[in-house]
C-alpha cells in the first residue's frame, strides 16, 4: 500500500497525547515509517522495524543530539551513547539493578513501603483514594531513591522531579511551558545532587549513584559530576515513573476486567505474567530515539543521514504480526516477548527492579483491600510516557 504522507502530516501532539494507539495502528497498516512534522522526527511503528532501528547500530546510532532528552537534560545520556562508552556506564548500574542483585534486596526494600502506604489508605475515612498519586507513585519514587542514595528526599519532591523531567523529555515541539517545568526540575535536582556527588567522590558508599561515580575507574579516579548528571536525570525519570505508572495501568485494567481480577486473586503467583501483559497493553515508556548514520531505506521509505527517529516500542507491543487482538488486555494471552523495555543494547537496565516494584505494590494492595472498585472512568494520557491521569477508587 502506498504510504499516506497526508495522514502523518496531519498528526498533532494533542492527537498523540490523547490516544496514540489508533494512530499507530493506522501507521502500521499504511505508513510504518512516517515523517511527522508536529514532532520533527520519523515514527517507526512496526515491531520488526523498531527492533532493527534499536539493534543495527552501524546504521542507527543511539546518539541523538536532536532528541528532547539530550537538549533538555544538559547533554548526552546513557540512552544516547553507543558502544564501549555506553557499555562502561551501563555496567556501573549492574551493582544495583542486575536481576540477581535485585532479588537479594527488593522485598526488604519495597514491602515495608507498600505496607505503610496501604495502611494509610485503609485508615482513610471515607474509604476513597486516588491511587496514582497516593499509592503507586510514592512507592515507586521512594524505592528507586533509596537505591540511588536519595532516600532522604521527600516523596512529594521526587514526584515533582519526574513530572518536570517528563515535560522536557517529551518536548519535541519546543513548548515554552514544558521547557520551564523541566528547567525548574533540573535546577532542583542539581542543587540536591551536586553536594552529594562531591561527597561520594571523596567517600564512596553502596548507592547506585556512588557506583556510577567510581565503578571501573582506576584507583583514586572518578567520573565527573557534570558528565553523569544527564544520565542520572534519565534514571530518575524512567526509574521513578515506569514502575508506579505501569502498576497503576495494570490495576486499572484489572478493575475494568473483573473476571480477570478474580482469577488473579485466586492465583497470586501469577502476578509476573499479569504485569507482563499490562506492560505490553499499556507500555509506560513509548519510544527509543536514534539517528541515521547514513541514508537508509526502512519500511519502503528512504531516510536521509542525520535524521531523528522515534522507534515506537509501545506500537511494537501492539503489532498485529505478533499479537492477536493487541488492543485487548488479556492476562491469559500466551506469554511471548514484547518491546515494553526496549530492544538491543539499550534494553532497560532496571527491568527486573521495575517489575518487582510493580509486583509487590500491586499484590499488597489487592490482598489488603479486596473490595476495590472504580468510582470514575480511567483516562489515560501520553505517548512518550503513558499512564492513567488518575485511578479513583472506593472500598
SVG drawing of the C-alpha trace seen along z (x, -y; Angstrom):
<svg xmlns="http://www.w3.org/2000/svg" viewBox="-18 -29 63 49">
<polyline fill="none" stroke="black" stroke-width="0.4" points="0.0,0.0 1.3,-3.5 2.3,-5.4 -0.2,-8.1 2.0,-11.1 -1.0,-13.2 -2.2,-11.4 1.2,-11.6 1.4,-15.3 -2.0,-15.8 -1.0,-14.2 -0.8,-16.7 0.9,-16.4 -2.5,-16.6 -3.7,-13.6 -0.7,-11.6 -1.1,-12.7 -4.8,-11.8 -4.5,-8.3 -1.7,-7.3 -2.7,-3.7 -5.3,-4.2 -2.7,-6.4 0.0,-3.7 -2.4,-1.1 -3.1,-3.1 0.6,-3.9 1.5,-0.2 -1.0,0.5 -0.4,-2.4 2.9,-4.2 5.0,-2.2 7.9,-4.7 6.5,-8.2 7.8,-11.7 5.6,-13.6 6.1,-17.4 4.4,-18.1 7.2,-16.4 10.0,-16.9 11.0,-13.2 10.3,-9.9 7.9,-7.5 8.8,-3.8 5.8,-1.7 6.1,2.0 7.9,4.3 10.4,5.7 11.5,2.1 11.5,0.9 13.9,3.8 16.1,3.0 16.4,-0.6 17.4,0.2 19.8,3.1 21.6,2.2 23.9,-0.4 26.0,-0.6 23.0,-2.3 21.1,-3.8 23.1,-5.3 21.7,-5.9 23.4,-9.3 20.5,-11.7 21.5,-15.4 18.2,-16.5 16.2,-14.5 14.4,-16.3 16.3,-14.3 19.7,-15.5 18.5,-19.1 16.7,-19.5 18.7,-17.2 22.0,-19.0 23.9,-16.7 24.3,-13.1 22.8,-10.5 23.1,-6.7 20.3,-6.4 22.1,-8.4 25.5,-6.8 26.8,-3.9 29.5,-1.2 32.1,-1.0 31.2,-4.3 27.6,-3.2 28.6,0.3 31.1,-1.2 28.5,-3.5 25.7,-0.8 27.9,1.6 28.0,-0.9 24.3,-0.2 24.7,3.6 25.9,3.2 22.3,2.4 20.0,3.4 21.1,6.7 18.3,9.2 20.3,11.5 21.3,8.4 17.8,7.1 16.5,10.4 18.7,10.0 17.1,6.8 13.8,6.0 11.3,7.5 13.0,5.9 13.1,2.6 9.6,2.4 7.4,4.4 7.7,2.0 6.8,-0.9 3.8,0.9 2.6,1.9 3.0,-1.7 1.1,-3.2 -1.7,-0.6 -2.2,-1.1 -2.5,-4.8 -5.2,-4.1 -7.1,-1.7 -7.2,-4.3 -8.9,-6.8 -12.4,-7.9 -14.3,-7.8 -12.8,-4.8 -11.8,-6.6 -8.5,-7.4 -6.7,-8.4 -4.2,-5.6 -1.7,-7.1 -0.6,-9.9 -1.5,-8.5 -0.1,-4.9 1.7,-3.9 3.9,-6.9 5.2,-7.3 6.2,-3.7 7.9,-3.9 9.8,-7.1 11.0,-6.1 12.1,-2.6 14.3,-4.0 15.5,-6.9 16.7,-4.6 18.8,-2.6 20.3,-5.7 21.3,-7.2 18.4,-9.7 16.2,-8.1 16.2,-11.3 14.3,-13.2 10.6,-13.7 8.3,-11.6 6.4,-14.7 9.6,-16.4 10.6,-13.2 7.3,-13.2 7.8,-16.8 11.1,-15.9 9.9,-13.2 6.8,-15.1 9.1,-18.1 11.6,-15.9 8.9,-14.2 8.0,-17.7 11.5,-18.1 11.8,-14.5 8.5,-14.8 9.1,-18.4 9.6,-17.6 7.6,-20.7 9.7,-23.2 6.7,-24.2 8.0,-27.0 5.8,-25.9 7.2,-22.4 10.7,-23.9 10.1,-25.9 8.8,-23.0 11.7,-20.9 14.2,-23.6 12.8,-24.0 13.0,-20.3 16.6,-20.1 17.7,-23.0 16.2,-21.5 17.8,-18.1 21.2,-19.6 21.0,-21.7 20.4,-18.4 22.8,-16.1 25.9,-18.2 27.0,-18.3 26.0,-14.7 28.0,-13.6 31.0,-15.6 30.8,-13.8 30.6,-10.4 33.6,-11.3 35.6,-11.5 33.8,-8.8 32.1,-6.1 29.2,-4.1 26.9,-1.3 24.4,-3.6 23.9,-3.4 25.0,-7.0 28.2,-6.3 28.8,-3.3 28.3,-5.4 30.9,-7.8 33.5,-5.1 32.9,-1.7 35.5,-0.8 37.7,-3.8 41.4,-3.5 42.2,-3.8 42.0,-7.3 40.0,-8.5 36.2,-9.1 33.8,-10.3 32.9,-13.9 29.6,-15.2 28.6,-17.2 29.2,-14.1 26.9,-12.0 24.0,-14.4 22.2,-14.0 22.2,-10.2 21.1,-10.4 18.1,-12.6 17.2,-9.8 17.4,-7.2 15.3,-9.4 12.7,-9.9 12.3,-6.3 13.1,-4.6 10.7,-6.6 7.9,-6.8 7.8,-3.4 7.1,-1.1 4.4,-3.4 2.6,-4.2 2.9,-0.6 1.3,0.7 -1.4,-1.9 -2.2,-0.9 -2.3,2.7 -4.7,2.1 -6.9,0.0 -7.1,2.8 -7.9,5.4 -10.6,3.2 -12.3,2.9 -12.0,6.7 -13.4,8.1 -13.3,11.7 -9.5,11.3 -9.2,9.7 -11.0,12.6 -8.6,15.0 -5.5,13.1 -6.8,13.2 -7.3,16.9 -3.8,17.3 -1.5,14.9 1.6,16.5 0.5,15.2 1.4,11.5 4.6,11.6 2.6,12.8 -0.2,10.2 2.4,7.4 4.0,8.7 0.7,8.4 -0.1,5.0 3.2,3.6 2.5,4.9 -1.0,3.5 -0.1,0.0 3.6,-0.5 4.6,-3.2 7.5,-4.4 6.7,-4.8 9.8,-5.3 13.5,-4.9 15.4,-7.6 18.0,-7.0 19.7,-8.9 20.5,-7.6 24.3,-7.2 23.8,-7.1 21.0,-7.3 19.0,-4.2 15.7,-2.5 13.3,-1.3 9.8,-0.2 10.0,-1.2 10.9,-4.8 14.3,-6.4 15.5,-8.3 18.4,-10.7 21.5,-10.7 21.3,-12.6 17.6,-12.2 16.0,-11.8 13.9,-8.6 11.5,-7.5 11.3,-3.8 7.9,-3.3 8.1,-0.4 4.5,-0.9 3.4,-0.4 5.6,2.7 3.8,4.1 0.5,3.8 1.8,5.1 -0.8,7.4 2.0,9.5 3.0,10.6 -0.2,10.3 -3.8,11.3 -6.3,8.5 -3.4,6.5 -5.7,3.7 -7.3,6.2 -5.9,6.7 -5.8,10.4 -3.8,12.0 -4.4,15.4 -2.6,14.5 0.3,16.8 3.4,15.2 5.8,14.1 8.5,11.3 7.4,7.8 9.1,4.4 8.0,2.7 11.5,2.4 13.0,1.9 15.4,3.9 19.1,4.2 22.0,2.5 19.6,0.1 17.1,2.7 16.1,1.2 18.8,1.9 16.2,1.7 13.7,4.1 13.9,6.6 13.7,3.8 10.7,2.2 8.7,5.5 9.3,6.3 8.2,2.9 5.0,3.4 4.5,6.9 4.9,6.0 2.8,2.9 0.0,4.5 -0.2,7.7 0.0,5.9 -2.9,3.6 -5.1,6.2 -4.7,8.6 -5.2,5.9 -8.2,4.2 -10.2,6.9 -13.2,4.7 -11.6,2.0 -13.9,0.5 -13.5,-2.4 -15.6,-5.5 -14.7,-7.2 -13.8,-6.0 -10.0,-5.9 -8.5,-8.3 -5.1,-7.5 -2.8,-10.2 0.6,-10.5 2.5,-8.9 6.1,-9.2 5.0,-8.4 1.5,-6.9 -0.4,-6.3 -3.7,-6.9 -4.3,-10.5 -5.9,-9.2 -7.4,-6.0 -10.2,-6.9 -11.4,-4.1 -13.5,-3.2 -13.8,-0.1"/>
</svg>
